Amino acid sequence: MKIIVCIKQVPDTKGGVAFNPDGTLNRAAMLAIMNPDDKAGLEAALRLKDELGAEVTVLTMGLPKATDMLREAYAMGADKMILVTDRVLGGADTWATSSTIAAALRNLEYDLIITGRQAIDGDTAQVGPQIAEHLGLPVVSYTQDLKIDGDYAIVQRQFEDRYHVLKVKLPCLCTALAELNPPRYMTVGRLFDAFDQDVTTWGRKDLPTLEDKDMGLAGSPTKIARASDKVKKGKGVKVNLDAQESVKYLMDQLVERHVI
């Protein structure tokens, strides 16, 4: 069984964010981590590897420094690492990103593709389903449990206050929730081995099915009008009143600001 896990290197928001003049994220200037939903998806794949002897490949599209994240995935237990990187792919929105990743996946054999539900830097939850649409695969989003039964995936799909149980013919794509599985730690042995392994690197020339109109910033229909960092809050107002006066003051302020 061959499983491909699409992972993404995202900004560590605890360290703040930085923007380019065109409104896109300046990823080179920020600390980065593996996207939490993707990490849970990787853990799901590794559990299937432990159970069924599956081969797990991790694939990412990003800057060359994303090799650090791929090696982290290898140290957790992945078998192969693929980085899709090229200057012409930069600035991609969800459409251009999913088109590029789908083109990369067409170079590979797979029974199951796992992506995270969404990335913490965009929160769109669009890329996984779009990849499935490009490849003509059935997709189950919001996966909170995943098992394999012969040629089928048995998936619990989170749905408001309950879940659906779906039986899906392989190959298919599942998007994983962060709570799907607590990810395992890297092992020391595999961490050392990770730096002895080659990361397969593909550029634009390695994606023959990708059309120029569907890649990079130029091929992204989403246009950013304005971007900014978090707006700092004012100092506020401190008043010294008794309980009854405090309630009246607060209510007056809420009315004045049209909150109530």
KOLDRENMI-317328 format. One record per residue (C-alpha): x, y, z; residue number from 0; chain. Coordinates in nm, 2 decimals, decimal comma, always signed. Layout:
REM KOLDRENMI-317328
       u       v       w  num  chaine
       X       Y       Z  NUM       A
...
This chain:
REM KOLDRENMI-317328
       u       v       w  num  chaine
   +0,00   +0,00   +0,00    0       A
   +0,13   +0,34   -0,10    1       A
   +0,03   +0,65   +0,11    2       A
   +0,12   +1,01   +0,02    3       A
   +0,09   +1,27   +0,29    4       A
   +0,08   +1,63   +0,17    5       A
   +0,24   +1,85   +0,44    6       A
   +0,30   +2,22   +0,46    7       A
   +0,56   +2,44   +0,64    8       A
   +0,37   +2,72   +0,81    9       A
   +0,47   +3,03   +1,01   10       A
   +0,50   +2,97   +1,38   11       A
   +0,25   +3,24   +1,47   12       A
   +0,39   +3,27   +1,82   13       A
   +0,69   +3,45   +1,67   14       A
   +0,48   +3,70   +1,47   15       A
   +0,43   +3,73   +1,10   16       A
   +0,59   +3,93   +0,82   17       A
   +0,45   +4,04   +0,48   18       A
   +0,60   +4,12   +0,14   19       A
   +0,51   +4,45   -0,03   20       A
   +0,26   +4,26   -0,25   21       A
   +0,06   +4,14   +0,06   22       A
   +0,19   +3,78   +0,05   23       A
   +0,35   +3,62   +0,35   24       A
   +0,73   +3,67   +0,38   25       A
   +0,79   +3,30   +0,47   26       A
   +1,17   +3,33   +0,45   27       A
   +1,17   +3,58   +0,74   28       A
   +0,96   +3,37   +0,98   29       A
   +1,01   +3,07   +1,21   30       A
   +0,83   +2,77   +1,06   31       A
   +0,67   +2,45   +1,18   32       A
   +0,48   +2,16   +1,03   33       A
   +0,11   +2,24   +1,00   34       A
   -0,07   +2,07   +1,29   35       A
   -0,35   +1,91   +1,09   36       A
   -0,09   +1,78   +0,84   37       A
   +0,11   +1,63   +1,13   38       A
   -0,20   +1,44   +1,25   39       A
   -0,25   +1,32   +0,90   40       A
   +0,11   +1,20   +0,89   41       A
   +0,06   +1,01   +1,22   42       A
   -0,24   +0,84   +1,07   43       A
   -0,03   +0,73   +0,78   44       A
   +0,24   +0,60   +1,00   45       A
   -0,01   +0,40   +1,21   46       A
   -0,13   +0,24   +0,88   47       A
   +0,24   +0,17   +0,80   48       A
   +0,28   +0,00   +1,14   49       A
   -0,04   -0,20   +1,09   50       A
   -0,02   -0,29   +0,72   51       A
   +0,34   -0,23   +0,61   52       A
   +0,24   +0,07   +0,40   53       A
   +0,50   +0,29   +0,23   54       A
   +0,46   +0,65   +0,34   55       A
   +0,58   +0,94   +0,12   56       A
   +0,57   +1,30   +0,24   57       A
   +0,53   +1,57   -0,02   58       A
   +0,54   +1,95   +0,02   59       A
   +0,54   +2,26   -0,20   60       A
   +0,75   +2,54   -0,06   61       A
   +1,08   +2,71   -0,01   62       A
   +1,41   +2,51   +0,00   63       A
   +1,41   +2,54   +0,38   64       A
   +1,10   +2,31   +0,39   65       A
   +1,35   +2,02   +0,36   66       A
   +1,39   +2,06   +0,74   67       A
   +1,02   +1,98   +0,79   68       A
   +1,05   +1,68   +0,55   69       A
   +1,34   +1,55   +0,75   70       A
   +1,13   +1,58   +1,06   71       A
   +0,87   +1,37   +0,89   72       A
   +1,13   +1,11   +0,80   73       A
   +1,25   +1,11   +1,16   74       A
   +0,90   +1,03   +1,26   75       A
   +0,88   +0,73   +1,03   76       A
   +0,81   +0,84   +0,67   77       A
   +1,00   +0,65   +0,39   78       A
   +1,04   +0,91   +0,11   79       A
   +1,06   +1,29   +0,09   80       A
   +0,96   +1,51   -0,20   81       A
   +1,00   +1,89   -0,22   82       A
   +0,83   +2,08   -0,50   83       A
   +1,00   +2,42   -0,53   84       A
   +1,06   +2,68   -0,80   85       A
   +1,06   +3,06   -0,80   86       A
   +0,78   +3,06   -1,06   87       A
   +0,55   +2,87   -0,82   88       A
   +0,58   +3,14   -0,55   89       A
   +0,28   +3,35   -0,43   90       A
   +0,03   +3,08   -0,51   91       A
   -0,32   +3,09   -0,37   92       A
   -0,52   +2,77   -0,30   93       A
   -0,61   +2,72   -0,67   94       A
   -0,25   +2,75   -0,79   95       A
   -0,12   +2,54   -0,50   96       A
   -0,37   +2,26   -0,55   97       A
   -0,30   +2,26   -0,92   98       A
   +0,08   +2,23   -0,86   99       A
   +0,05   +1,96   -0,60  100       A
   -0,19   +1,76   -0,81  101       A
   +0,06   +1,78   -1,10  102       A
   +0,33   +1,65   -0,87  103       A
   +0,10   +1,36   -0,75  104       A
   +0,04   +1,26   -1,11  105       A
   +0,41   +1,16   -1,11  106       A
   +0,35   +0,91   -0,83  107       A
   +0,16   +0,59   -0,75  108       A
   -0,07   +0,60   -0,46  109       A
   -0,36   +0,42   -0,29  110       A
   -0,44   +0,69   -0,03  111       A
   -0,36   +1,06   -0,01  112       A
   -0,38   +1,24   +0,32  113       A
   -0,38   +1,62   +0,37  114       A
   -0,45   +1,83   +0,67  115       A
   -0,80   +1,99   +0,69  116       A
   -0,65   +2,33   +0,66  117       A
   -0,33   +2,53   +0,72  118       A
   -0,30   +2,77   +1,01  119       A
   -0,16   +3,04   +0,78  120       A
   -0,47   +3,05   +0,55  121       A
   -0,75   +2,86   +0,72  122       A
   -0,93   +2,80   +0,39  123       A
   -0,97   +2,42   +0,40  124       A
   -0,97   +2,43   +0,02  125       A
   -0,64   +2,28   -0,10  126       A
   -0,72   +1,91   +0,00  127       A
   -1,06   +1,90   -0,17  128       A
   -0,92   +2,09   -0,47  129       A
   -0,64   +1,83   -0,52  130       A
   -0,90   +1,55   -0,51  131       A
   -1,10   +1,74   -0,78  132       A
   -0,80   +1,79   -1,00  133       A
   -0,72   +1,41   -0,98  134       A
   -1,08   +1,29   -1,00  135       A
   -1,07   +1,12   -0,66  136       A
   -1,34   +1,08   -0,40  137       A
   -1,26   +1,30   -0,09  138       A
   -1,36   +1,28   +0,27  139       A
   -1,29   +1,60   +0,47  140       A
   -1,28   +1,65   +0,85  141       A
   -1,15   +1,30   +0,91  142       A
   -1,14   +1,21   +1,28  143       A
   -1,08   +0,84   +1,24  144       A
   -0,93   +0,63   +0,96  145       A
   -0,91   +0,26   +0,90  146       A
   -0,84   +0,04   +0,59  147       A
   -1,06   -0,26   +0,51  148       A
   -0,93   -0,43   +0,19  149       A
   -0,98   -0,19   -0,10  150       A
   -1,18   +0,06   +0,11  151       A
   -1,11   +0,33   +0,36  152       A
   -1,35   +0,34   +0,66  153       A
   -1,36   +0,70   +0,77  154       A
   -1,53   +0,89   +1,05  155       A
   -1,61   +1,24   +0,92  156       A
   -1,67   +1,50   +1,19  157       A
   -2,01   +1,67   +1,15  158       A
   -2,13   +1,93   +1,40  159       A
   -2,24   +1,73   +1,72  160       A
   -2,20   +1,39   +1,56  161       A
   -2,00   +1,21   +1,29  162       A
   -2,07   +1,02   +0,97  163       A
   -1,91   +0,68   +0,90  164       A
   -1,82   +0,65   +0,53  165       A
   -1,69   +0,36   +0,33  166       A
   -1,48   +0,49   +0,04  167       A
   -1,32   +0,30   -0,25  168       A
   -0,95   +0,34   -0,28  169       A
   -0,77   +0,54   -0,41  170       A
   -0,92   +0,84   -0,23  171       A
   -0,81   +1,15   -0,04  172       A
   -0,88   +1,23   +0,32  173       A
   -0,83   +1,56   +0,50  174       A
   -0,73   +1,52   +0,86  175       A
   -0,82   +1,71   +1,18  176       A
   -0,55   +1,79   +1,43  177       A
   -0,73   +1,58   +1,68  178       A
   -0,72   +1,27   +1,45  179       A
   -0,41   +1,14   +1,62  180       A
   -0,16   +1,28   +1,87  181       A
   +0,17   +1,27   +1,66  182       A
   +0,46   +1,06   +1,77  183       A
   +0,80   +1,20   +1,86  184       A
   +1,10   +1,17   +1,63  185       A
   +1,34   +0,89   +1,72  186       A
   +1,71   +0,97   +1,77  187       A
   +1,82   +0,70   +1,52  188       A
   +1,59   +0,81   +1,24  189       A
   +1,68   +1,18   +1,31  190       A
   +2,04   +1,10   +1,23  191       A
   +1,94   +0,89   +0,93  192       A
   +1,72   +1,17   +0,80  193       A
   +2,02   +1,38   +0,72  194       A
   +2,18   +1,09   +0,52  195       A
   +1,87   +1,06   +0,30  196       A
   +1,82   +1,25   -0,02  197       A
   +1,52   +1,47   -0,06  198       A
   +1,37   +1,44   -0,41  199       A
   +1,34   +1,79   -0,55  200       A
   +1,11   +1,88   -0,84  201       A
   +1,08   +2,21   -1,02  202       A
   +0,86   +2,35   -1,29  203       A
   +1,02   +2,12   -1,55  204       A
   +0,92   +1,81   -1,35  205       A
   +0,55   +1,89   -1,37  206       A
   +0,45   +1,84   -1,73  207       A
   +0,08   +1,84   -1,67  208       A
   +0,08   +2,18   -1,49  209       A
   -0,03   +2,47   -1,71  210       A
   +0,14   +2,81   -1,68  211       A
   -0,20   +2,98   -1,63  212       A
   -0,25   +2,77   -1,31  213       A
   +0,07   +2,83   -1,12  214       A
   +0,23   +3,09   -0,90  215       A
   +0,11   +3,44   -0,82  216       A
   +0,02   +3,51   -1,19  217       A
   -0,20   +3,20   -1,20  218       A
   -0,38   +3,28   -0,87  219       A
   -0,73   +3,43   -0,90  220       A
   -0,73   +3,54   -0,54  221       A
   -0,61   +3,90   -0,51  222       A
   -0,51   +4,05   -0,18  223       A
   -0,63   +4,41   -0,14  224       A
   -0,45   +4,47   +0,19  225       A
   -0,26   +4,28   +0,46  226       A
   -0,15   +4,38   +0,80  227       A
   -0,02   +4,24   +1,13  228       A
   -0,24   +4,22   +1,44  229       A
   -0,38   +4,56   +1,53  230       A
   -0,27   +4,67   +1,88  231       A
   -0,54   +4,74   +2,12  232       A
   -0,56   +5,07   +2,31  233       A
   -0,48   +5,11   +2,67  234       A
   -0,85   +5,13   +2,77  235       A
   -1,01   +5,34   +3,04  236       A
   -0,99   +5,27   +3,41  237       A
   -1,26   +5,42   +3,64  238       A
   -1,31   +5,40   +4,01  239       A
   -1,68   +5,37   +4,08  240       A
   -1,89   +5,17   +4,32  241       A
   -2,08   +4,86   +4,19  242       A
   -2,40   +5,04   +4,10  243       A
   -2,23   +5,33   +3,92  244       A
   -2,00   +5,08   +3,74  245       A
   -2,29   +4,90   +3,60  246       A
   -2,45   +5,22   +3,48  247       A
   -2,12   +5,34   +3,33  248       A
   -2,07   +5,01   +3,14  249       A
   -2,42   +5,01   +3,01  250       A
   -2,39   +5,37   +2,89  251       A
   -2,07   +5,28   +2,71  252       A
   -2,23   +4,98   +2,53  253       A
   -2,52   +5,19   +2,42  254       A
   -2,29   +5,47   +2,30  255       A
   -2,09   +5,23   +2,09  256       A
   -2,41   +5,06   +1,95  257       A
   -2,32   +4,72   +2,10  258       A
   -2,66   +4,70   +2,25  259       A
